[in-house]
């Protein structure tokens, strides 16, 4: 390691440590810890300790998620680690980063790092839980009754239960990270860690603000994006000496992940800022000016970081690879620090719209958290929007990624049907409208609107998505990782999709019979159990509903008429039989709702206080008619698609047979004619008049 690399490395680590220290100090400075509370002061230990512990907890959670992400899809992984020649002079990135590095050894170290970070996260979460209750209750942790009150806090109060759940999940992540050894295990562990981050997003100030669902979902997006960005960068800096010649692909893959994280942070910041501006007039305030500065600075630095990555990453394989790597770290930290500085200034400036809950006391607002929308009309179904940040971002990302893959195919001379591209765009736009437009707005107060949302998600969107063949496009556009790095068995998007498709779980749910049963049966389970109410009252439940029914619809359509790889599809008559069976089941389900007299989730749909529209029970019966009547239209369209595919399959079979006959002759027909000739010969009159 030369002197220049040593200086840059020490500088980067110093900046990284300074950034963590500044984050802690900023959290303390803007928390009001220096001022004692007149009534219910928990004491200086709690006032000074809580912001410090909160910041350290978030940093430990970020490092946990970042290290797990590296193991899931960033770090190269080899089944057998090649031994480096002892006498070879070190001139490549292995020497630049550290001459003792061994290719592939960073992967298991990332899981160890994730386990250590998760252990620190668990301990800090316990301390955070205690200090948080002390701050809420205004009681010192040394008070005699503090322990009994803390038990009530974690068992009876939502905040306490959430913090206890986060602590429990962090402890489970600690154990799993130290045990798992495969990318699949790391992925499940990372999913648990993201669940804990999701729960943390529900406890912030955004949870109690006006438009709280939008603010909370934006906060979740912000926390996850920032945690992955910061945590993966920090984990990469810790593990870089173990990367050896793998430093180039690792940094290149991290760059892609960091780019998406930048977009997530930007979108969540814009959403939160718009909620606090209250309109264009808010841009004229101090808060608005700082917001404009932050947006411009963020955009400029993001473009600078992108240009720097493109110019630097290809040269990491050179003799100065170590210096360039730490320069990448410094640039990333500079972008983070500059944006965080403006964010701190924004946090200290009063927004035009105070972060307080709205004063709306109407039954609909008390029940749903949103004002009652106006009476629905045909135009309002298209113009009424309440954005779901996570679903909207997923839809936008889906369109961007699909179009980039199509462009990649065409650049290398391959073709891709424009009808498939149009089908994907239409399906994703329908998904965005269903989750953020009229069906979402009115689905919170009308059962019939909720049924429309359900039918579009499970029957219409999957039809367009399956016919667009996204998995087939992925397999054609994204090369295997083993072709870009010899011996690499790590998993990128292509490998993960193939793993899911060929896994036992994937094959089970993609089986046509199972897919049909899941497609039809889960609807009954959902509406006639507590899952329906959970989806209405909980953002997590609503997200689970959207994901489940969209995926169930895709698996069913792909099993019958899809193009993507999947199960062994049955013969076309069997496909039509399955389709008509599900159609009959939908009709039965709709008739049951039409004739039912009991109101589903009565303490929700019966208490909205609507001055317009039919009664709650009449609206539920209307929803049954929608499930019965309107829901059959996509099924009929799917039946037509299956019939057309059947016809085309027969035509292709006939053309293949004609080509084979022209090339090799028709052996079957020749044998048949020979058989007829033989029969005719036996039946012909013999000499002498006998037959």
FILUM-100843 format. One record per residue (C-alpha): y, z, x. Coordinates in steps of 0.25 Angstrom, whole numbers, plus 2048, in hexadecimal, padded with zeros to 3 digits. Layout:
// residues N
+-----+-----+-----+
:   Y :   Z :   X :
+-----+-----+-----+
:   Y :   Z :   X :
...
+-----+-----+-----+
// end
This chain:
// residues 691
+-----+-----+-----+
:   Y :   Z :   X :
+-----+-----+-----+
: 800 : 800 : 800 :
: 80D : 7FB : 807 :
: 81A : 803 : 807 :
: 821 : 7FA : 7FC :
: 816 : 7FC : 7F2 :
: 816 : 80B : 7F5 :
: 825 : 80C : 7F2 :
: 823 : 804 : 7E5 :
: 817 : 80C : 7E1 :
: 81E : 819 : 7E3 :
: 82A : 814 : 7DC :
: 822 : 80F : 7D0 :
: 81B : 81D : 7CF :
: 828 : 824 : 7D1 :
: 82E : 81C : 7C6 :
: 822 : 81E : 7BD :
: 823 : 82D : 7C0 :
: 832 : 82D : 7BD :
: 830 : 826 : 7B0 :
: 826 : 831 : 7AB :
: 830 : 83B : 7B0 :
: 83C : 835 : 7A9 :
: 834 : 833 : 79C :
: 831 : 842 : 79C :
: 83F : 845 : 79F :
: 844 : 83C : 794 :
: 83B : 842 : 78A :
: 840 : 850 : 78E :
: 84F : 84C : 78E :
: 84F : 845 : 780 :
: 847 : 850 : 779 :
: 851 : 85B : 778 :
: 849 : 865 : 780 :
: 856 : 86B : 787 :
: 85B : 870 : 779 :
: 854 : 87C : 773 :
: 851 : 87C : 764 :
: 859 : 886 : 75C :
: 84D : 888 : 752 :
: 83F : 887 : 756 :
: 841 : 885 : 765 :
: 833 : 883 : 76B :
: 839 : 887 : 779 :
: 83C : 87F : 786 :
: 82E : 87D : 789 :
: 82B : 875 : 77D :
: 839 : 86E : 77D :
: 837 : 869 : 78B :
: 828 : 868 : 78C :
: 826 : 85F : 77F :
: 82E : 853 : 784 :
: 828 : 853 : 791 :
: 81A : 854 : 78C :
: 81C : 849 : 782 :
: 820 : 840 : 78D :
: 815 : 843 : 796 :
: 80B : 842 : 78A :
: 810 : 834 : 787 :
: 80F : 830 : 796 :
: 801 : 836 : 797 :
: 7FD : 82E : 78A :
: 803 : 821 : 790 :
: 7FB : 822 : 79D :
: 7EF : 825 : 795 :
: 7F1 : 818 : 78C :
: 7F5 : 810 : 798 :
: 7E9 : 814 : 7A1 :
: 7E0 : 811 : 795 :
: 7E6 : 803 : 793 :
: 7E4 : 800 : 7A1 :
: 7D5 : 802 : 7A0 :
: 7D4 : 7FB : 792 :
: 7DB : 7EE : 796 :
: 7E3 : 7ED : 7A3 :
: 7DB : 7F2 : 7AF :
: 7D1 : 7E8 : 7B5 :
: 7C3 : 7EE : 7B4 :
: 7B6 : 7E9 : 7BB :
: 7A8 : 7ED : 7B9 :
: 7A6 : 7ED : 7C8 :
: 7B1 : 7F0 : 7D2 :
: 7B1 : 7E7 : 7DE :
: 7B2 : 7EE : 7EC :
: 7BE : 7EA : 7F4 :
: 7BC : 7E6 : 802 :
: 7BF : 7F1 : 80C :
: 7C5 : 7E8 : 817 :
: 7CD : 7DF : 80E :
: 7DC : 7E0 : 811 :
: 7E4 : 7E5 : 804 :
: 7EE : 7DB : 800 :
: 7EC : 7D9 : 7F1 :
: 7F1 : 7E2 : 7E6 :
: 7E5 : 7EC : 7E9 :
: 7EC : 7EF : 7F6 :
: 7FA : 7EF : 7F0 :
: 7F6 : 7F9 : 7E6 :
: 7ED : 801 : 7EE :
: 7E2 : 7FE : 7F8 :
: 7D8 : 807 : 7F3 :
: 7D8 : 801 : 7E5 :
: 7CB : 7FB : 7E0 :
: 7CB : 7F1 : 7D5 :
: 7C7 : 7F5 : 7C7 :
: 7C8 : 804 : 7CB :
: 7D5 : 806 : 7C2 :
: 7CD : 805 : 7B5 :
: 7C5 : 812 : 7B5 :
: 7D1 : 819 : 7BB :
: 7DA : 815 : 7AF :
: 7D0 : 81C : 7A6 :
: 7D1 : 829 : 7AF :
: 7E0 : 828 : 7AF :
: 7E0 : 826 : 7A0 :
: 7D7 : 833 : 79F :
: 7E1 : 83B : 7A8 :
: 7ED : 836 : 7A0 :
: 7E6 : 839 : 793 :
: 7E3 : 847 : 798 :
: 7F1 : 84A : 79B :
: 7F5 : 844 : 78E :
: 7EC : 84E : 787 :
: 7F1 : 85A : 78E :
: 800 : 855 : 78C :
: 7FD : 853 : 77D :
: 7F8 : 861 : 77B :
: 805 : 866 : 781 :
: 80D : 85C : 779 :
: 806 : 861 : 76C :
: 809 : 870 : 76F :
: 818 : 86D : 773 :
: 81A : 864 : 767 :
: 816 : 86E : 75D :
: 81F : 878 : 765 :
: 82A : 86F : 763 :
: 828 : 86C : 755 :
: 825 : 87B : 751 :
: 830 : 880 : 75A :
: 827 : 88A : 75F :
: 823 : 88E : 76E :
: 815 : 88B : 772 :
: 814 : 89A : 777 :
: 817 : 89F : 768 :
: 80B : 8A8 : 763 :
: 808 : 89F : 757 :
: 80A : 892 : 75E :
: 7FB : 88F : 75F :
: 7F8 : 890 : 751 :
: 804 : 888 : 74D :
: 800 : 87D : 757 :
: 7F2 : 87C : 750 :
: 7F9 : 87A : 742 :
: 802 : 870 : 749 :
: 7F6 : 867 : 74E :
: 7EE : 869 : 741 :
: 7F9 : 868 : 736 :
: 805 : 860 : 73B :
: 804 : 851 : 73D :
: 80C : 852 : 74A :
: 802 : 85C : 750 :
: 7F6 : 855 : 74B :
: 7FB : 848 : 752 :
: 7FE : 84F : 75F :
: 7F0 : 855 : 75E :
: 7EA : 848 : 75C :
: 7F1 : 842 : 767 :
: 7EC : 84D : 770 :
: 7DE : 84B : 76C :
: 7DE : 83C : 76E :
: 7E4 : 83E : 77C :
: 7D8 : 848 : 77F :
: 7CE : 83D : 77A :
: 7D5 : 832 : 782 :
: 7D4 : 83B : 78E :
: 7C5 : 83D : 78D :
: 7C2 : 82E : 789 :
: 7CA : 829 : 795 :
: 7C2 : 831 : 79F :
: 7B5 : 82C : 799 :
: 7B6 : 81E : 794 :
: 7B4 : 813 : 79F :
: 7B5 : 806 : 797 :
: 7C1 : 7FE : 791 :
: 7BB : 800 : 783 :
: 7BC : 80F : 785 :
: 7C9 : 80F : 78C :
: 7CE : 806 : 780 :
: 7C9 : 811 : 776 :
: 7D0 : 81C : 77E :
: 7DD : 814 : 77F :
: 7DC : 812 : 76F :
: 7DB : 821 : 76E :
: 7E7 : 823 : 777 :
: 7EF : 819 : 76F :
: 7EC : 821 : 762 :
: 7F2 : 82E : 769 :
: 7FE : 826 : 76C :
: 7FF : 821 : 75E :
: 7FF : 82F : 759 :
: 80A : 833 : 763 :
: 812 : 828 : 75D :
: 811 : 82F : 74F :
: 818 : 83B : 754 :
: 825 : 836 : 75A :
: 832 : 836 : 753 :
: 830 : 828 : 74D :
: 825 : 82E : 744 :
: 830 : 836 : 73C :
: 83B : 82B : 73C :
: 83E : 821 : 731 :
: 835 : 815 : 731 :
: 82B : 81E : 738 :
: 81F : 815 : 737 :
: 826 : 80A : 73E :
: 82C : 814 : 748 :
: 81F : 81B : 74A :
: 817 : 80E : 74C :
: 822 : 809 : 756 :
: 821 : 816 : 75E :
: 812 : 814 : 75F :
: 814 : 806 : 764 :
: 81E : 80C : 76E :
: 815 : 817 : 773 :
: 809 : 80E : 775 :
: 810 : 803 : 77C :
: 818 : 80C : 785 :
: 80B : 815 : 788 :
: 803 : 808 : 78C :
: 80F : 803 : 794 :
: 812 : 80F : 79C :
: 804 : 815 : 79C :
: 7FD : 808 : 7A1 :
: 808 : 806 : 7AC :
: 807 : 814 : 7B1 :
: 7F7 : 813 : 7B1 :
: 7F8 : 806 : 7B8 :
: 801 : 80C : 7C3 :
: 7F7 : 818 : 7C4 :
: 7EB : 80F : 7C6 :
: 7F1 : 803 : 7CE :
: 7EB : 808 : 7DB :
: 7DD : 806 : 7D5 :
: 7E0 : 7F8 : 7CF :
: 7DE : 7F0 : 7DC :
: 7DE : 7E1 : 7DA :
: 7DE : 7E4 : 7CB :
: 7ED : 7E8 : 7CB :
: 7F1 : 7DA : 7C7 :
: 7E9 : 7D8 : 7BA :
: 7EC : 7E7 : 7B7 :
: 7FB : 7E5 : 7B8 :
: 7FA : 7D8 : 7B1 :
: 7F3 : 7DE : 7A5 :
: 7FC : 7EA : 7A4 :
: 808 : 7E1 : 7A4 :
: 803 : 7DA : 797 :
: 800 : 7E8 : 791 :
: 80E : 7ED : 795 :
: 814 : 7E1 : 78F :
: 80F : 7E4 : 781 :
: 813 : 7F2 : 783 :
: 821 : 7EE : 786 :
: 821 : 7E6 : 779 :
: 81C : 7F3 : 772 :
: 826 : 7FC : 777 :
: 831 : 7F1 : 774 :
: 82D : 7EF : 766 :
: 82B : 7FE : 763 :
: 839 : 801 : 769 :
: 83F : 7F6 : 760 :
: 839 : 7FC : 754 :
: 83D : 80A : 757 :
: 84B : 805 : 75A :
: 84D : 7FD : 74D :
: 848 : 809 : 745 :
: 853 : 811 : 74B :
: 85E : 807 : 74B :
: 85F : 805 : 73C :
: 865 : 7F7 : 73D :
: 86D : 7EE : 745 :
: 879 : 7F8 : 745 :
: 871 : 802 : 74D :
: 872 : 7F8 : 759 :
: 881 : 7FC : 75A :
: 87D : 80B : 75D :
: 87A : 811 : 76A :
: 86C : 811 : 766 :
: 86C : 802 : 763 :
: 873 : 7FE : 770 :
: 869 : 806 : 778 :
: 85E : 7FF : 770 :
: 864 : 7F1 : 774 :
: 864 : 7F6 : 782 :
: 856 : 7FA : 782 :
: 851 : 7EE : 77B :
: 858 : 7E5 : 785 :
: 853 : 7ED : 791 :
: 845 : 7EE : 78C :
: 845 : 7DF : 78A :
: 84B : 7DC : 798 :
: 841 : 7E6 : 79F :
: 835 : 7E1 : 798 :
: 838 : 7D3 : 79C :
: 83B : 7D7 : 7AA :
: 82E : 7DF : 7AA :
: 826 : 7D3 : 7A5 :
: 82C : 7CA : 7AF :
: 829 : 7D4 : 7BA :
: 81B : 7D5 : 7B6 :
: 819 : 7C6 : 7B6 :
: 81F : 7C5 : 7C4 :
: 818 : 7D0 : 7CA :
: 80A : 7D1 : 7C4 :
: 805 : 7C4 : 7CB :
: 809 : 7C9 : 7D8 :
: 802 : 7D7 : 7D7 :
: 7F6 : 7D0 : 7DF :
: 7FE : 7CE : 7EB :
: 800 : 7D8 : 7F7 :
: 80C : 7DF : 7F0 :
: 804 : 7E1 : 7E3 :
: 806 : 7F0 : 7E4 :
: 815 : 7EF : 7E5 :
: 816 : 7E5 : 7DA :
: 80D : 7EE : 7D1 :
: 816 : 7FA : 7D3 :
: 822 : 7F1 : 7D0 :
: 81C : 7EE : 7C3 :
: 81B : 7FC : 7C0 :
: 829 : 7FF : 7C4 :
: 82E : 7F3 : 7BB :
: 826 : 7F9 : 7AF :
: 82C : 807 : 7B1 :
: 83A : 801 : 7B2 :
: 838 : 7FA : 7A4 :
: 832 : 807 : 79E :
: 83D : 80F : 7A4 :
: 849 : 807 : 7A0 :
: 844 : 805 : 792 :
: 841 : 814 : 791 :
: 84F : 818 : 796 :
: 855 : 810 : 78B :
: 84B : 816 : 781 :
: 850 : 824 : 785 :
: 85E : 820 : 783 :
: 85A : 81B : 775 :
: 853 : 828 : 772 :
: 85F : 830 : 775 :
: 868 : 827 : 76C :
: 868 : 82A : 75D :
: 863 : 81E : 756 :
: 86B : 818 : 74A :
: 85F : 81C : 741 :
: 85B : 82B : 743 :
: 84C : 82E : 746 :
: 84A : 835 : 739 :
: 842 : 833 : 72D :
: 848 : 82C : 721 :
: 84D : 834 : 716 :
: 845 : 82B : 70C :
: 83E : 835 : 702 :
: 838 : 82A : 6F9 :
: 829 : 82C : 6F6 :
: 826 : 81F : 6FD :
: 82D : 823 : 70A :
: 827 : 831 : 70A :
: 819 : 82B : 708 :
: 81A : 81F : 711 :
: 825 : 821 : 71A :
: 82C : 814 : 716 :
: 836 : 811 : 70B :
: 830 : 80B : 6FE :
: 831 : 7FC : 700 :
: 837 : 7F4 : 6F5 :
: 82F : 7EE : 6EA :
: 826 : 7E3 : 6F0 :
: 829 : 7D4 : 6ED :
: 823 : 7C8 : 6F3 :
: 82F : 7C7 : 6FD :
: 82F : 7D6 : 701 :
: 820 : 7D4 : 705 :
: 826 : 7CB : 710 :
: 833 : 7D2 : 713 :
: 82F : 7E1 : 713 :
: 82B : 7E5 : 721 :
: 828 : 7F3 : 727 :
: 823 : 7F0 : 735 :
: 817 : 7F6 : 73B :
: 81A : 7F5 : 74A :
: 80C : 7F6 : 74F :
: 807 : 7EB : 745 :
: 813 : 7E2 : 747 :
: 811 : 7E3 : 757 :
: 803 : 7E0 : 756 :
: 805 : 7D4 : 74D :
: 810 : 7CF : 757 :
: 807 : 7D1 : 763 :
: 7FC : 7CA : 75C :
: 804 : 7BD : 75A :
: 80A : 7BD : 768 :
: 7FC : 7BF : 76E :
: 7F5 : 7B5 : 766 :
: 800 : 7AA : 769 :
: 800 : 7AD : 778 :
: 7F1 : 7AB : 778 :
: 7F2 : 79E : 770 :
: 7FD : 79A : 77A :
: 7F4 : 79E : 786 :
: 7E9 : 795 : 780 :
: 7F2 : 789 : 77F :
: 7F8 : 78A : 78D :
: 7EA : 788 : 793 :
: 7E7 : 77C : 78A :
: 7DF : 783 : 77F :
: 7E2 : 782 : 770 :
: 7E3 : 78C : 765 :
: 7E4 : 788 : 756 :
: 7F2 : 78A : 751 :
: 7EB : 78E : 743 :
: 7E5 : 79A : 74A :
: 7F2 : 79E : 750 :
: 7F9 : 79C : 743 :
: 7EE : 7A5 : 73C :
: 7F1 : 7B0 : 746 :
: 800 : 7B0 : 745 :
: 7FE : 7B0 : 735 :
: 7F4 : 7BB : 736 :
: 7FD : 7C4 : 73F :
: 809 : 7C2 : 737 :
: 802 : 7C6 : 72A :
: 7FD : 7D2 : 732 :
: 80B : 7D6 : 735 :
: 810 : 7D4 : 727 :
: 805 : 7DC : 721 :
: 807 : 7E8 : 72B :
: 816 : 7E7 : 72B :
: 81B : 7DF : 71F :
: 81A : 7E0 : 710 :
: 80B : 7E5 : 70F :
: 80E : 7F0 : 718 :
: 81B : 7F4 : 712 :
: 816 : 7F4 : 704 :
: 808 : 7F8 : 708 :
: 80D : 807 : 70A :
: 811 : 808 : 6FB :
: 808 : 7FE : 6F3 :
: 7F9 : 7FE : 6F3 :
: 7F9 : 7EF : 6F0 :
: 802 : 7EC : 6FC :
: 7F9 : 7F4 : 705 :
: 7ED : 7EB : 6FF :
: 7F5 : 7DF : 703 :
: 7F7 : 7E4 : 711 :
: 7E8 : 7E7 : 712 :
: 7E3 : 7DA : 70D :
: 7EC : 7D2 : 716 :
: 7E8 : 7DA : 722 :
: 7D9 : 7D9 : 71F :
: 7D8 : 7CB : 719 :
: 7E4 : 7C2 : 71C :
: 7E8 : 7C6 : 72B :
: 7DA : 7C6 : 730 :
: 7D7 : 7B8 : 72A :
: 7E3 : 7B2 : 733 :
: 7DF : 7BB : 73F :
: 7D1 : 7B7 : 73F :
: 7D4 : 7A8 : 73D :
: 7DD : 7A9 : 749 :
: 7D2 : 7AD : 753 :
: 7DA : 7B7 : 75B :
: 7CD : 7BC : 763 :
: 7C9 : 7AD : 766 :
: 7D7 : 7AA : 76B :
: 7D7 : 7B7 : 774 :
: 7CA : 7B3 : 77A :
: 7CF : 7A5 : 77D :
: 7DD : 7A9 : 782 :
: 7DA : 7B6 : 78A :
: 7D1 : 7B4 : 797 :
: 7C7 : 7BE : 79A :
: 7CC : 7C9 : 7A4 :
: 7C0 : 7C6 : 7AD :
: 7C6 : 7B8 : 7B0 :
: 7D3 : 7BD : 7B5 :
: 7CE : 7C9 : 7BE :
: 7BF : 7C7 : 7C3 :
: 7B6 : 7D2 : 7BF :
: 7C0 : 7D8 : 7B5 :
: 7B9 : 7DE : 7A9 :
: 7C5 : 7E5 : 7A3 :
: 7C9 : 7E1 : 794 :
: 7D5 : 7D9 : 790 :
: 7D8 : 7D4 : 782 :
: 7CD : 7CA : 783 :
: 7C2 : 7D4 : 788 :
: 7C6 : 7DE : 77E :
: 7C5 : 7D5 : 772 :
: 7B8 : 7D0 : 777 :
: 7B3 : 7DE : 779 :
: 7B7 : 7E2 : 76A :
: 7B1 : 7D5 : 765 :
: 7A4 : 7D7 : 76C :
: 7A3 : 7E6 : 76A :
: 799 : 7EC : 761 :
: 7A4 : 7F2 : 758 :
: 7AB : 7E4 : 758 :
: 79E : 7DD : 754 :
: 79B : 7E7 : 74A :
: 7A8 : 7E6 : 742 :
: 7A9 : 7D7 : 744 :
: 79B : 7D5 : 73E :
: 79E : 7CD : 731 :
: 797 : 7D7 : 728 :
: 79E : 7E3 : 72E :
: 7AB : 7DB : 72E :
: 7A9 : 7D8 : 71F :
: 7A5 : 7E7 : 71C :
: 7B1 : 7EC : 724 :
: 7BB : 7E2 : 71E :
: 7B7 : 7E6 : 710 :
: 7B2 : 7F4 : 710 :
: 7BD : 7FA : 719 :
: 7C7 : 7F7 : 70D :
: 7BF : 800 : 704 :
: 7BE : 80B : 70E :
: 7CD : 80A : 712 :
: 7D3 : 80A : 704 :
: 7C9 : 815 : 6FE :
: 7CA : 81F : 709 :
: 7D5 : 826 : 711 :
: 7D7 : 81B : 71A :
: 7E1 : 814 : 710 :
: 7EA : 820 : 70F :
: 7E9 : 822 : 71E :
: 7EE : 814 : 720 :
: 7FA : 817 : 717 :
: 7FE : 824 : 71D :
: 7FB : 821 : 72C :
: 801 : 816 : 735 :
: 7F4 : 817 : 73D :
: 7EC : 816 : 730 :
: 7F4 : 80A : 72C :
: 7F2 : 803 : 73A :
: 7E3 : 806 : 739 :
: 7E2 : 7FF : 72B :
: 7EA : 7F3 : 730 :
: 7E1 : 7F2 : 73D :
: 7D4 : 7F4 : 735 :
: 7D5 : 7EA : 72A :
: 7DB : 7DF : 732 :
: 7D0 : 7E0 : 73C :
: 7C6 : 7E1 : 731 :
: 7CB : 7D5 : 72B :
: 7CB : 7CD : 738 :
: 7BC : 7D1 : 73B :
: 7B8 : 7CD : 72D :
: 7C0 : 7BF : 72E :
: 7BB : 7BD : 73C :
: 7AD : 7BF : 738 :
: 7AD : 7B5 : 72D :
: 7B7 : 7AA : 731 :
: 7BD : 7AF : 73F :
: 7BE : 7A7 : 74C :
: 7BE : 7B3 : 755 :
: 7B1 : 7B8 : 75C :
: 7AA : 7C2 : 754 :
: 79C : 7C4 : 74D :
: 792 : 7BA : 74A :
: 798 : 7B5 : 73D :
: 78E : 7B3 : 731 :
: 78B : 7A5 : 72B :
: 796 : 7A0 : 722 :
: 78F : 7A3 : 715 :
: 78E : 7B2 : 719 :
: 79D : 7B2 : 71D :
: 7A1 : 7AD : 70F :
: 798 : 7B7 : 709 :
: 79E : 7C3 : 711 :
: 7AC : 7BE : 70D :
: 7A9 : 7BD : 6FF :
: 7A3 : 7CB : 6FF :
: 7AF : 7D1 : 705 :
: 7B8 : 7C9 : 6FB :
: 7AF : 7D0 : 6F0 :
: 7B1 : 7DD : 6F6 :
: 7C0 : 7DB : 6F6 :
: 7C0 : 7D8 : 6E8 :
: 7B8 : 7E4 : 6E5 :
: 7C1 : 7ED : 6ED :
: 7CD : 7E7 : 6E6 :
: 7C7 : 7E9 : 6D8 :
: 7C4 : 7F7 : 6DB :
: 7D3 : 7F9 : 6DE :
: 7D8 : 7F2 : 6D2 :
: 7CF : 7FA : 6C9 :
: 7D2 : 807 : 6D0 :
: 7DA : 812 : 6CA :
: 7DB : 81C : 6D6 :
: 7E7 : 81A : 6DF :
: 7E3 : 819 : 6EE :
: 7EC : 822 : 6F6 :
: 7F3 : 827 : 6EA :
: 7FC : 830 : 6F2 :
: 802 : 824 : 6F9 :
: 803 : 818 : 6F0 :
: 805 : 821 : 6E4 :
: 811 : 828 : 6EA :
: 81A : 81D : 6F0 :
: 824 : 81E : 6E4 :
: 825 : 80F : 6E2 :
: 82F : 80C : 6D7 :
: 829 : 7FD : 6D7 :
: 81C : 7F7 : 6D6 :
: 80F : 7FA : 6CF :
: 80A : 808 : 6CE :
: 801 : 80D : 6DA :
: 7F4 : 80B : 6D2 :
: 7F8 : 7FD : 6CD :
: 7FC : 7F9 : 6DB :
: 7EF : 7FE : 6E0 :
: 7E8 : 7F5 : 6D6 :
: 7F1 : 7EA : 6DA :
: 7EC : 7EC : 6E9 :
: 7DE : 7EB : 6E4 :
: 7E1 : 7DD : 6DE :
: 7E7 : 7D9 : 6EB :
: 7DA : 7DD : 6F2 :
: 7D2 : 7D6 : 6E8 :
: 7DA : 7C9 : 6E6 :
: 7E4 : 7C7 : 6F1 :
: 7D9 : 7CC : 6FB :
: 7D0 : 7C1 : 6F7 :
: 7D9 : 7B5 : 6FC :
: 7D7 : 7B8 : 70B :
: 7C8 : 7B9 : 708 :
: 7C8 : 7AC : 701 :
: 7D0 : 7A6 : 70D :
: 7C6 : 7AB : 717 :
: 7BA : 7A6 : 70E :
: 7C1 : 798 : 70F :
: 7C2 : 79A : 71E :
: 7B3 : 79D : 71F :
: 7B0 : 791 : 716 :
: 7B8 : 788 : 71F :
: 7B2 : 78D : 72C :
: 7A4 : 78B : 725 :
: 7A8 : 77D : 722 :
: 7AD : 77A : 730 :
: 7A1 : 781 : 736 :
: 798 : 777 : 72F :
: 7A0 : 76B : 733 :
: 79F : 770 : 742 :
: 790 : 772 : 741 :
: 78F : 764 : 73B :
: 798 : 75E : 746 :
: 790 : 765 : 751 :
: 783 : 75F : 74B :
: 789 : 751 : 74A :
: 78D : 752 : 758 :
: 77F : 757 : 75C :
: 778 : 74C : 754 :
: 781 : 741 : 75B :
: 77E : 747 : 769 :
: 76F : 74B : 768 :
: 76A : 744 : 75B :
: 766 : 74B : 74E :
: 759 : 751 : 752 :
: 758 : 759 : 744 :
: 75A : 74C : 73C :
: 750 : 744 : 745 :
: 746 : 74F : 743 :
: 748 : 74F : 734 :
: 747 : 740 : 734 :
: 73A : 740 : 73C :
: 734 : 74A : 732 :
: 738 : 742 : 726 :
: 732 : 736 : 72E :
: 725 : 73E : 730 :
: 724 : 742 : 722 :
: 726 : 733 : 71D :
: 71B : 72F : 727 :
: 711 : 738 : 721 :
: 715 : 734 : 713 :
: 714 : 725 : 715 :
: 708 : 71D : 70F :
: 6FD : 71C : 719 :
: 6F4 : 710 : 71B :
: 6EA : 70E : 710 :
: 6F3 : 713 : 705 :
: 6F2 : 722 : 708 :
: 6FD : 72B : 70A :
+-----+-----+-----+
// end
